[in-house]
Amino acid sequence: MQNHLYIMRILKPLALLLSIILLSSCMATSKKEKISQVEKQLLYAEKQLSLLLVDAEKANKIPRTLDEHGQMHFTHNNFDWTEGFYPGSSWYLYEATGDVKWKNAAEKFQSLFEEHKNRTTNHDLGFVFNCSYGNGYRLTKNEAFKEVMITAGNSLLTRFNPNVGCIKSWDVDNGWQATRGWEFPVIIDNMMNLELLFELSKLTGDMKYQEVAIAHADTTLKNHFRSDNSSYHVIDYDAETGAVRNKHTAQGFAHESSWARGQAWGIYGYTVCYRYTKNVKYLNQAVKIADYILNYKGMPTDGIPYWDYNAANIPNEPRDVSAATVTVAALIELDGYTETSYLPEIDKILRSLATEEYTAKLGKNKNFLLKHSVGSIPHNNEIDVPLNYADYYYLEALLKYEDSYSPKN
């Protein structure tokens, strides 16, 4: 009996150790399998977007989406807030594959709008030039690209109003914006233009860019969020006093609803703010937005949101894949800053996006990668179509995942 007990005392810790080893092995295998799936998605993306490159090269234009007849819609030459995403996707594919054809494509298509770096009538210079020239500079250290970024950043700074503490989103003297009664509208989307400014202070040592970015982030933090940490789309300010005049929407279902892509812009924007400043208030806000998104009771089980969380006819409302791709790209970065792990939610969203429900078959979808995004339902524009920025942020998410979770040697 004593011998038996002695043997049990020896075997029990050995069994525990063995189980830990086996569990670790299974976890490592699971991680390798996940990375393998991500690599497969990147390889597939390269095949599909190679077909889109043929179309873009033939037209010498930047693909944006499909029109109401299912035909290719390219960005327009005047200024298009989405024009930076296609060359940005090309830079990501160059990063993923090392194939110089993607570098050449990125350089060619971003050159089509280089002159827009001087535009002071639009706030989307961050989207346009950080996603294209910013990625290009990151990967090549081409000084000419940095100079383009600096010029674009200086143009963006002209839209900053110190009385308000924000960069003005839209001019209101013409177009549909002129009909809303706004004076100084600021949209949550503008949080995405701050990355260019933060990066420019890092590259140049001139803190004027970061100072504006911080002011904008702080004012947005103060006024854009409800008590449940959902975001308004548009805050309209008095340009002289900085007082809030209106809390509205432009692309959401209603003023008090939660427009899905707006929530994604918020979590991504504040995660970026924390990356550059390490100010915990930005991290806390990103976590609060993540909690709102991931715990929202009406979120579909596959993690791909409806275009607005409060749209009238849920579940018979379009999904917005673009909101999901921006969110998951942000969550992967945020996961590296927090003790809380977002990996289960990240894996769920990426698994969903990789299914045939959302990923187009090779040669279909006019060679865009993802299906089922929404531009603006209130404007009856780009409803349930592919969008070049959905593809862009999906590629970004895949690359971030590979970098963050690959087993280290």
C-alpha positions as a Markdown table, in Angstrom:
| # | Residue | x | y | z |
|---|---|---|---|---|
| 1 | Met | 0.0 | 0.0 | 0.0 |
| 2 | Gln | 2.8 | 2.4 | 0.9 |
| 3 | Asn | 4.6 | 1.5 | -2.3 |
| 4 | His | 1.4 | 2.2 | -4.2 |
| 5 | Leu | 1.0 | 5.7 | -2.6 |
| 6 | Tyr | 4.7 | 6.5 | -3.2 |
| 7 | Ile | 4.3 | 5.6 | -6.9 |
| 8 | Met | 1.1 | 7.8 | -7.1 |
| 9 | Arg | 3.0 | 10.7 | -5.6 |
| 10 | Ile | 5.6 | 10.3 | -8.2 |
| 11 | Leu | 3.3 | 9.8 | -11.2 |
| 12 | Lys | 0.8 | 12.6 | -10.4 |
| 13 | Pro | 3.2 | 15.5 | -11.0 |
| 14 | Leu | 4.6 | 13.7 | -14.0 |
| 15 | Ala | 1.1 | 13.3 | -15.4 |
| 16 | Leu | 0.4 | 17.0 | -14.7 |
| 17 | Leu | 3.7 | 18.0 | -16.4 |
| 18 | Leu | 2.8 | 15.7 | -19.4 |
| 19 | Ser | -0.6 | 17.3 | -19.7 |
| 20 | Ile | 0.9 | 20.8 | -19.7 |
| 21 | Ile | 3.4 | 19.8 | -22.4 |
| 22 | Leu | 0.6 | 18.3 | -24.5 |
| 23 | Leu | -1.6 | 21.4 | -24.0 |
| 24 | Ser | 1.3 | 23.6 | -25.0 |
| 25 | Ser | 1.9 | 21.5 | -28.0 |
| 26 | Cys | -1.7 | 21.7 | -29.0 |
| 27 | Met | -1.8 | 25.5 | -28.5 |
| 28 | Ala | 1.4 | 25.8 | -30.6 |
| 29 | Thr | -0.1 | 23.6 | -33.3 |
| 30 | Ser | -3.3 | 25.6 | -33.2 |
| 31 | Lys | -1.3 | 28.9 | -33.6 |
| 32 | Lys | 0.6 | 27.4 | -36.5 |
| 33 | Glu | -2.6 | 26.4 | -38.1 |
| 34 | Lys | -4.1 | 29.9 | -37.7 |
| 35 | Ile | -1.0 | 31.5 | -39.2 |
| 36 | Ser | -1.1 | 29.0 | -42.1 |
| 37 | Gln | -4.7 | 30.0 | -42.8 |
| 38 | Val | -3.7 | 33.7 | -42.7 |
| 39 | Glu | -0.9 | 33.0 | -45.1 |
| 40 | Lys | -3.3 | 31.1 | -47.4 |
| 41 | Gln | -5.6 | 34.2 | -47.4 |
| 42 | Leu | -2.7 | 36.4 | -48.3 |
| 43 | Leu | -1.8 | 34.1 | -51.2 |
| 44 | Tyr | -5.4 | 34.1 | -52.4 |
| 45 | Ala | -5.6 | 37.9 | -52.1 |
| 46 | Glu | -2.5 | 38.2 | -54.3 |
| 47 | Lys | -4.1 | 36.0 | -56.9 |
| 48 | Gln | -7.4 | 37.8 | -56.9 |
| 49 | Leu | -5.9 | 41.3 | -56.8 |
| 50 | Ser | -3.5 | 40.4 | -59.6 |
| 51 | Leu | -6.6 | 40.1 | -61.8 |
| 52 | Leu | -7.8 | 43.5 | -60.5 |
| 53 | Leu | -4.4 | 45.0 | -61.3 |
| 54 | Val | -4.9 | 44.0 | -65.0 |
| 55 | Asp | -8.1 | 45.9 | -65.0 |
| 56 | Ala | -6.5 | 48.9 | -63.3 |
| 57 | Glu | -3.5 | 48.9 | -65.7 |
| 58 | Lys | -5.8 | 48.7 | -68.7 |
| 59 | Ala | -7.8 | 51.7 | -67.6 |
| 60 | Asn | -4.9 | 53.6 | -65.9 |
| 61 | Lys | -7.4 | 54.4 | -63.1 |
| 62 | Ile | -7.8 | 53.4 | -59.5 |
| 63 | Pro | -10.6 | 50.9 | -58.7 |
| 64 | Arg | -13.0 | 52.0 | -56.0 |
| 65 | Thr | -16.1 | 49.9 | -56.1 |
| 66 | Leu | -19.0 | 48.7 | -58.3 |
| 67 | Asp | -21.8 | 50.9 | -59.5 |
| 68 | Glu | -25.5 | 50.0 | -59.3 |
| 69 | His | -25.2 | 48.0 | -62.5 |
| 70 | Gly | -22.4 | 45.9 | -61.1 |
| 71 | Gln | -19.8 | 47.6 | -63.3 |
| 72 | Met | -16.4 | 48.9 | -62.2 |
| 73 | His | -16.4 | 52.4 | -60.7 |
| 74 | Phe | -13.0 | 54.1 | -60.6 |
| 75 | Thr | -12.0 | 57.0 | -58.4 |
| 76 | His | -12.6 | 60.4 | -60.0 |
| 77 | Asn | -9.7 | 62.7 | -60.8 |
| 78 | Asn | -10.7 | 65.8 | -58.8 |
| 79 | Phe | -10.2 | 64.3 | -55.3 |
| 80 | Asp | -11.5 | 61.1 | -54.0 |
| 81 | Trp | -11.0 | 60.1 | -50.3 |
| 82 | Thr | -10.6 | 56.5 | -51.3 |
| 83 | Glu | -7.8 | 57.0 | -53.9 |
| 84 | Gly | -5.0 | 56.0 | -51.5 |
| 85 | Phe | -6.3 | 52.6 | -50.6 |
| 86 | Tyr | -5.6 | 50.8 | -53.9 |
| 87 | Pro | -1.9 | 51.7 | -54.0 |
| 88 | Gly | -1.9 | 51.0 | -50.3 |
| 89 | Ser | -3.1 | 47.5 | -50.9 |
| 90 | Ser | -0.4 | 47.2 | -53.5 |
| 91 | Trp | 2.2 | 48.2 | -50.9 |
| 92 | Tyr | 0.8 | 45.6 | -48.6 |
| 93 | Leu | 1.0 | 42.9 | -51.2 |
| 94 | Tyr | 4.6 | 44.0 | -51.9 |
| 95 | Glu | 5.3 | 43.6 | -48.2 |
| 96 | Ala | 3.7 | 40.2 | -48.2 |
| 97 | Thr | 5.2 | 38.7 | -51.3 |
| 98 | Gly | 8.3 | 40.7 | -52.2 |
| 99 | Asp | 7.1 | 40.8 | -55.8 |
| 100 | Val | 8.3 | 44.0 | -57.4 |
| 101 | Lys | 5.2 | 44.2 | -59.6 |
| 102 | Trp | 3.3 | 45.4 | -56.5 |
| 103 | Lys | 5.9 | 48.0 | -55.8 |
| 104 | Asn | 5.7 | 49.3 | -59.3 |
| 105 | Ala | 1.9 | 49.3 | -59.2 |
| 106 | Ala | 1.8 | 51.2 | -55.9 |
| 107 | Glu | 4.2 | 53.8 | -57.3 |
| 108 | Lys | 2.3 | 54.2 | -60.5 |
| 109 | Phe | -1.2 | 54.5 | -59.1 |
| 110 | Gln | -0.2 | 56.8 | -56.2 |
| 111 | Ser | 1.5 | 59.1 | -58.7 |
| 112 | Leu | -1.9 | 59.7 | -60.3 |
| 113 | Phe | -3.0 | 61.8 | -57.3 |
| 114 | Glu | 0.3 | 63.2 | -56.0 |
| 115 | Glu | -0.8 | 66.8 | -56.9 |
| 116 | His | -3.6 | 66.4 | -54.4 |
| 117 | Lys | -1.0 | 66.9 | -51.6 |
| 118 | Asn | -1.6 | 70.6 | -52.0 |
| 119 | Arg | -5.4 | 70.5 | -51.5 |
| 120 | Thr | -6.6 | 72.4 | -48.5 |
| 121 | Thr | -10.3 | 71.9 | -49.1 |
| 122 | Asn | -10.5 | 68.3 | -47.9 |
| 123 | His | -9.7 | 66.6 | -44.6 |
| 124 | Asp | -9.0 | 63.2 | -46.0 |
| 125 | Leu | -5.4 | 63.9 | -46.8 |
| 126 | Gly | -4.4 | 61.5 | -44.0 |
| 127 | Phe | -6.4 | 58.6 | -45.6 |
| 128 | Val | -5.1 | 59.4 | -49.0 |
| 129 | Phe | -1.4 | 60.0 | -48.4 |
| 130 | Asn | -0.6 | 57.9 | -45.3 |
| 131 | Cys | -2.1 | 54.7 | -46.8 |
| 132 | Ser | -0.3 | 55.2 | -50.0 |
| 133 | Tyr | 2.9 | 57.2 | -49.7 |
| 134 | Gly | 3.1 | 56.5 | -46.0 |
| 135 | Asn | 3.3 | 52.7 | -46.6 |
| 136 | Gly | 5.6 | 53.4 | -49.5 |
| 137 | Tyr | 8.0 | 55.3 | -47.3 |
| 138 | Arg | 7.8 | 52.7 | -44.6 |
| 139 | Leu | 8.9 | 50.0 | -47.0 |
| 140 | Thr | 11.4 | 51.8 | -49.2 |
| 141 | Lys | 12.6 | 54.9 | -47.3 |
| 142 | Asn | 12.2 | 56.8 | -50.5 |
| 143 | Glu | 12.8 | 60.5 | -49.5 |
| 144 | Ala | 10.5 | 61.8 | -52.2 |
| 145 | Phe | 7.6 | 59.9 | -50.6 |
| 146 | Lys | 8.4 | 61.6 | -47.3 |
| 147 | Glu | 8.3 | 65.0 | -48.9 |
| 148 | Val | 4.9 | 64.3 | -50.4 |
| 149 | Met | 3.7 | 63.3 | -46.9 |
| 150 | Ile | 5.0 | 66.5 | -45.4 |
| 151 | Thr | 3.3 | 68.7 | -48.0 |
| 152 | Ala | 0.0 | 66.8 | -47.5 |
| 153 | Gly | 0.4 | 67.2 | -43.7 |
| 154 | Asn | 0.9 | 70.9 | -44.0 |
| 155 | Ser | -2.2 | 71.1 | -46.2 |
| 156 | Leu | -4.2 | 69.2 | -43.5 |
| 157 | Leu | -3.0 | 71.6 | -40.8 |
| 158 | Thr | -4.7 | 74.5 | -42.5 |
| 159 | Arg | -8.0 | 73.0 | -41.6 |
| 160 | Phe | -7.3 | 73.1 | -37.9 |
| 161 | Asn | -9.2 | 75.6 | -35.8 |
| 162 | Pro | -7.7 | 76.3 | -32.4 |
| 163 | Asn | -11.0 | 77.7 | -31.1 |
| 164 | Val | -12.6 | 74.4 | -31.7 |
| 165 | Gly | -9.6 | 72.2 | -31.2 |
| 166 | Cys | -10.3 | 70.1 | -34.3 |
| 167 | Ile | -9.6 | 69.7 | -37.9 |
| 168 | Lys | -12.6 | 70.7 | -40.0 |
| 169 | Ser | -14.1 | 67.8 | -41.9 |
| 170 | Trp | -16.3 | 69.3 | -44.5 |
| 171 | Asp | -16.7 | 72.7 | -46.0 |
| 172 | Val | -20.3 | 73.7 | -45.9 |
| 173 | Asp | -20.6 | 76.3 | -48.7 |
| 174 | Asn | -21.7 | 73.9 | -51.4 |
| 175 | Gly | -22.9 | 70.3 | -52.0 |
| 176 | Trp | -25.1 | 68.3 | -49.8 |
| 177 | Gln | -23.2 | 69.5 | -46.7 |
| 178 | Ala | -24.5 | 73.0 | -47.3 |
| 179 | Thr | -28.1 | 71.8 | -46.7 |
| 180 | Arg | -27.5 | 70.6 | -43.2 |
| 181 | Gly | -27.1 | 73.9 | -41.4 |
| 182 | Trp | -23.7 | 73.0 | -40.1 |
| 183 | Glu | -21.0 | 75.6 | -39.3 |
| 184 | Phe | -17.9 | 73.5 | -38.4 |
| 185 | Pro | -18.6 | 69.8 | -38.8 |
| 186 | Val | -16.2 | 67.2 | -37.5 |
| 187 | Ile | -16.8 | 63.5 | -38.2 |
| 188 | Ile | -15.5 | 60.5 | -36.3 |
| 189 | Asp | -13.8 | 59.4 | -39.5 |
| 190 | Asn | -11.3 | 62.3 | -39.0 |
| 191 | Met | -9.6 | 60.2 | -36.3 |
| 192 | Met | -8.1 | 58.2 | -39.1 |
| 193 | Asn | -6.3 | 61.2 | -40.6 |
| 194 | Leu | -4.3 | 61.8 | -37.4 |
| 195 | Glu | -1.9 | 58.9 | -38.1 |
| 196 | Leu | -0.3 | 61.0 | -40.8 |
| 197 | Leu | 0.3 | 63.9 | -38.4 |
| 198 | Phe | 1.7 | 61.7 | -35.7 |
| 199 | Glu | 4.0 | 60.0 | -38.2 |
| 200 | Leu | 5.2 | 63.3 | -39.5 |
| 201 | Ser | 6.3 | 64.5 | -36.1 |
| 202 | Lys | 8.2 | 61.2 | -35.7 |
| 203 | Leu | 9.9 | 61.6 | -39.1 |
| 204 | Thr | 10.7 | 65.3 | -39.0 |
| 205 | Gly | 11.0 | 66.1 | -35.2 |
| 206 | Asp | 8.6 | 69.0 | -35.7 |
| 207 | Met | 5.9 | 68.6 | -33.0 |
| 208 | Lys | 3.4 | 70.9 | -34.6 |
| 209 | Tyr | 1.8 | 67.9 | -36.4 |
| 210 | Gln | 1.4 | 65.9 | -33.2 |
| 211 | Glu | 0.1 | 68.9 | -31.2 |
| 212 | Val | -2.7 | 69.2 | -33.7 |
| 213 | Ala | -3.4 | 65.5 | -33.6 |
| 214 | Ile | -3.6 | 65.5 | -29.8 |
| 215 | Ala | -5.9 | 68.5 | -29.7 |
| 216 | His | -8.2 | 66.9 | -32.2 |
| 217 | Ala | -8.2 | 63.6 | -30.4 |
| 218 | Asp | -8.9 | 65.2 | -27.0 |
| 219 | Thr | -11.8 | 67.4 | -28.4 |
| 220 | Thr | -13.3 | 64.3 | -30.1 |
| 221 | Leu | -12.9 | 62.3 | -26.9 |
| 222 | Lys | -14.8 | 65.0 | -25.0 |
| 223 | Asn | -17.7 | 65.4 | -27.4 |
| 224 | His | -18.1 | 62.5 | -29.8 |
| 225 | Phe | -19.0 | 59.7 | -27.4 |
| 226 | Arg | -22.1 | 58.7 | -25.5 |
| 227 | Ser | -22.2 | 57.3 | -22.0 |
| 228 | Asp | -22.2 | 53.7 | -23.5 |
| 229 | Asn | -19.1 | 54.6 | -25.5 |
| 230 | Ser | -20.8 | 54.5 | -28.9 |
| 231 | Ser | -20.0 | 57.4 | -31.2 |
| 232 | Tyr | -21.9 | 60.1 | -32.9 |
| 233 | His | -21.0 | 60.5 | -36.5 |
| 234 | Val | -21.0 | 64.3 | -36.8 |
| 235 | Ile | -20.4 | 67.0 | -34.2 |
| 236 | Asp | -21.0 | 70.5 | -35.4 |
| 237 | Tyr | -19.1 | 73.3 | -33.6 |
| 238 | Asp | -19.4 | 77.0 | -33.4 |
| 239 | Ala | -16.2 | 78.1 | -35.2 |
| 240 | Glu | -15.7 | 81.1 | -32.9 |
| 241 | Thr | -16.5 | 79.7 | -29.5 |
| 242 | Gly | -15.9 | 76.0 | -30.0 |
| 243 | Ala | -19.3 | 75.2 | -28.5 |
| 244 | Val | -21.2 | 72.2 | -29.7 |
| 245 | Arg | -24.1 | 73.2 | -32.0 |
| 246 | Asn | -25.4 | 69.8 | -33.1 |
| 247 | Lys | -24.8 | 66.1 | -32.7 |
| 248 | His | -25.8 | 64.5 | -35.9 |
| 249 | Thr | -25.3 | 61.7 | -38.4 |
| 250 | Ala | -24.6 | 61.8 | -42.2 |
| 251 | Gln | -24.1 | 58.2 | -43.1 |
| 252 | Gly | -25.8 | 56.4 | -40.2 |
| 253 | Phe | -29.5 | 55.5 | -39.6 |
| 254 | Ala | -30.3 | 58.3 | -37.2 |
| 255 | His | -28.6 | 60.9 | -35.1 |
| 256 | Glu | -28.7 | 58.7 | -32.0 |
| 257 | Ser | -27.9 | 55.5 | -33.8 |
| 258 | Ser | -24.5 | 53.7 | -33.9 |
| 259 | Trp | -23.2 | 53.8 | -37.5 |
| 260 | Ala | -21.0 | 50.7 | -37.8 |
| 261 | Arg | -18.0 | 52.1 | -39.6 |
| 262 | Gly | -18.0 | 55.1 | -37.3 |
| 263 | Gln | -17.5 | 52.8 | -34.3 |
| 264 | Ala | -14.6 | 51.2 | -36.2 |
| 265 | Trp | -13.0 | 54.5 | -37.0 |
| 266 | Gly | -13.1 | 55.3 | -33.3 |
| 267 | Ile | -11.4 | 52.2 | -32.0 |
| 268 | Tyr | -8.8 | 52.3 | -34.8 |
| 269 | Gly | -8.1 | 56.1 | -34.3 |
| 270 | Tyr | -7.6 | 55.9 | -30.5 |
| 271 | Thr | -5.4 | 52.8 | -30.8 |
| 272 | Val | -3.2 | 54.8 | -33.1 |
| 273 | Cys | -3.2 | 57.7 | -30.7 |
| 274 | Tyr | -1.9 | 55.4 | -27.9 |
| 275 | Arg | 0.7 | 53.9 | -30.2 |
| 276 | Tyr | 2.3 | 57.3 | -30.7 |
| 277 | Thr | 1.8 | 59.0 | -27.4 |
| 278 | Lys | 1.5 | 56.1 | -24.9 |
| 279 | Asn | -1.1 | 58.2 | -23.1 |
| 280 | Val | -3.3 | 55.8 | -21.2 |
| 281 | Lys | -6.5 | 57.8 | -21.7 |
| 282 | Tyr | -6.3 | 56.9 | -25.4 |
| 283 | Leu | -5.8 | 53.3 | -24.6 |
| 284 | Asn | -8.7 | 53.4 | -22.2 |
| 285 | Gln | -11.0 | 54.9 | -24.8 |
| 286 | Ala | -10.0 | 52.3 | -27.4 |
| 287 | Val | -10.8 | 49.5 | -24.9 |
| 288 | Lys | -14.2 | 51.1 | -24.1 |
| 289 | Ile | -15.1 | 51.2 | -27.8 |
| 290 | Ala | -13.9 | 47.6 | -28.2 |
| 291 | Asp | -16.1 | 46.6 | -25.3 |
| 292 | Tyr | -19.1 | 48.4 | -26.8 |
| 293 | Ile | -18.6 | 46.7 | -30.2 |
| 294 | Leu | -17.8 | 43.2 | -29.0 |
| 295 | Asn | -20.5 | 43.1 | -26.3 |
| 296 | Tyr | -23.3 | 44.7 | -28.4 |
| 297 | Lys | -26.3 | 42.4 | -28.0 |
| 298 | Gly | -27.4 | 42.9 | -31.6 |
| 299 | Met | -24.0 | 42.0 | -33.1 |
| 300 | Pro | -24.4 | 39.0 | -35.5 |
| 301 | Thr | -22.8 | 35.8 | -34.3 |
| 302 | Asp | -20.2 | 35.9 | -37.1 |
| 303 | Gly | -18.9 | 39.3 | -36.0 |
| 304 | Ile | -19.7 | 41.1 | -39.2 |
| 305 | Pro | -22.0 | 44.1 | -38.2 |
| 306 | Tyr | -25.0 | 45.5 | -39.9 |
| 307 | Trp | -24.3 | 48.8 | -41.5 |
| 308 | Asp | -25.8 | 50.5 | -38.5 |
| 309 | Tyr | -26.3 | 48.8 | -35.1 |
| 310 | Asn | -29.8 | 50.4 | -34.8 |
| 311 | Ala | -31.0 | 50.1 | -38.4 |
| 312 | Ala | -34.7 | 49.7 | -38.7 |
| 313 | Asn | -35.1 | 46.3 | -40.4 |
| 314 | Ile | -32.5 | 44.2 | -38.6 |
| 315 | Pro | -31.9 | 41.3 | -39.4 |
| 316 | Asn | -33.0 | 42.3 | -42.9 |
| 317 | Glu | -30.3 | 45.0 | -43.3 |
| 318 | Pro | -27.0 | 44.9 | -45.2 |
| 319 | Arg | -23.9 | 44.0 | -43.4 |
| 320 | Asp | -20.8 | 46.2 | -43.6 |
| 321 | Val | -17.6 | 44.2 | -44.2 |
| 322 | Ser | -15.6 | 47.4 | -44.3 |
| 323 | Ala | -16.5 | 48.1 | -40.7 |
| 324 | Ala | -15.4 | 44.6 | -39.7 |
| 325 | Thr | -12.0 | 44.9 | -41.5 |
| 326 | Val | -11.2 | 48.2 | -39.8 |
| 327 | Thr | -12.3 | 46.8 | -36.5 |
| 328 | Val | -10.3 | 43.7 | -36.7 |
| 329 | Ala | -7.1 | 45.5 | -37.8 |
| 330 | Ala | -7.5 | 47.8 | -34.8 |
| 331 | Leu | -8.2 | 44.9 | -32.4 |
| 332 | Ile | -5.0 | 43.1 | -33.4 |
| 333 | Glu | -2.9 | 46.1 | -32.5 |
| 334 | Leu | -4.9 | 46.8 | -29.4 |
| 335 | Asp | -4.4 | 43.2 | -28.3 |
| 336 | Gly | -0.7 | 43.9 | -28.0 |
| 337 | Tyr | -1.3 | 46.8 | -25.6 |
| 338 | Thr | -3.7 | 45.2 | -23.1 |
| 339 | Glu | -3.8 | 42.3 | -20.6 |
| 340 | Thr | -7.2 | 41.4 | -21.9 |
| 341 | Ser | -6.9 | 39.1 | -24.9 |
| 342 | Tyr | -9.0 | 40.0 | -27.9 |
| 343 | Leu | -7.7 | 37.0 | -29.9 |
| 344 | Pro | -10.9 | 34.9 | -29.8 |
| 345 | Glu | -12.9 | 37.8 | -31.3 |
| 346 | Ile | -10.1 | 38.5 | -33.8 |
| 347 | Asp | -10.0 | 34.9 | -34.9 |
| 348 | Lys | -13.8 | 34.8 | -35.2 |
| 349 | Ile | -13.9 | 37.9 | -37.5 |
| 350 | Leu | -11.1 | 36.7 | -39.7 |
| 351 | Arg | -12.6 | 33.2 | -40.0 |
| 352 | Ser | -15.9 | 34.8 | -41.1 |
| 353 | Leu | -14.2 | 37.1 | -43.6 |
| 354 | Ala | -12.4 | 34.2 | -45.1 |
| 355 | Thr | -15.6 | 32.3 | -45.9 |
| 356 | Glu | -17.3 | 32.3 | -49.3 |
| 357 | Glu | -20.0 | 34.5 | -47.8 |
| 358 | Tyr | -17.6 | 37.4 | -47.7 |
| 359 | Thr | -14.5 | 36.5 | -49.8 |
| 360 | Ala | -15.2 | 36.5 | -53.5 |
| 361 | Lys | -14.4 | 33.5 | -55.7 |
| 362 | Leu | -11.4 | 33.9 | -58.0 |
| 363 | Gly | -12.2 | 36.1 | -60.9 |
| 364 | Lys | -15.6 | 37.1 | -59.5 |
| 365 | Asn | -16.7 | 40.3 | -57.8 |
| 366 | Lys | -15.0 | 42.3 | -60.6 |
| 367 | Asn | -11.8 | 41.0 | -58.9 |
| 368 | Phe | -12.2 | 42.8 | -55.7 |
| 369 | Leu | -11.3 | 40.6 | -52.7 |
| 370 | Leu | -14.3 | 41.1 | -50.3 |
| 371 | Lys | -18.0 | 41.4 | -50.8 |
| 372 | His | -20.9 | 43.0 | -48.8 |
| 373 | Ser | -19.7 | 46.5 | -47.8 |
| 374 | Val | -21.7 | 49.6 | -47.5 |
| 375 | Gly | -20.7 | 53.2 | -48.3 |
| 376 | Ser | -23.7 | 55.3 | -47.4 |
| 377 | Ile | -27.2 | 54.1 | -47.3 |
| 378 | Pro | -28.7 | 57.6 | -46.6 |
| 379 | His | -27.1 | 58.8 | -49.8 |
| 380 | Asn | -28.2 | 55.6 | -51.6 |
| 381 | Asn | -24.6 | 55.1 | -52.6 |
| 382 | Glu | -22.4 | 51.9 | -52.6 |
| 383 | Ile | -24.8 | 49.5 | -51.0 |
| 384 | Asp | -23.8 | 45.9 | -50.6 |
| 385 | Val | -20.8 | 46.2 | -52.9 |
| 386 | Pro | -17.0 | 45.7 | -52.7 |
| 387 | Leu | -15.0 | 48.7 | -51.5 |
| 388 | Asn | -11.3 | 49.2 | -52.0 |
| 389 | Tyr | -10.9 | 50.2 | -48.3 |
| 390 | Ala | -12.5 | 47.0 | -47.1 |
| 391 | Asp | -9.8 | 45.1 | -49.1 |
| 392 | Tyr | -7.1 | 47.5 | -47.8 |
| 393 | Tyr | -7.9 | 47.0 | -44.1 |
| 394 | Tyr | -8.3 | 43.3 | -44.5 |
| 395 | Leu | -4.8 | 43.0 | -46.0 |
| 396 | Glu | -3.5 | 45.1 | -43.1 |
| 397 | Ala | -5.2 | 42.9 | -40.6 |
| 398 | Leu | -3.8 | 39.7 | -42.2 |
| 399 | Leu | -0.2 | 41.2 | -42.1 |
| 400 | Lys | -0.6 | 42.4 | -38.6 |
| 401 | Tyr | -1.9 | 39.0 | -37.5 |
| 402 | Glu | 1.0 | 37.3 | -39.1 |
| 403 | Asp | 3.5 | 39.7 | -37.5 |
| 404 | Ser | 1.8 | 39.6 | -34.0 |
| 405 | Tyr | 1.0 | 35.9 | -33.6 |
| 406 | Ser | 3.5 | 33.9 | -35.7 |
| 407 | Pro | 5.6 | 31.6 | -33.4 |
| 408 | Lys | 8.8 | 33.3 | -32.8 |
| 409 | Asn | 12.0 | 31.4 | -33.4 |
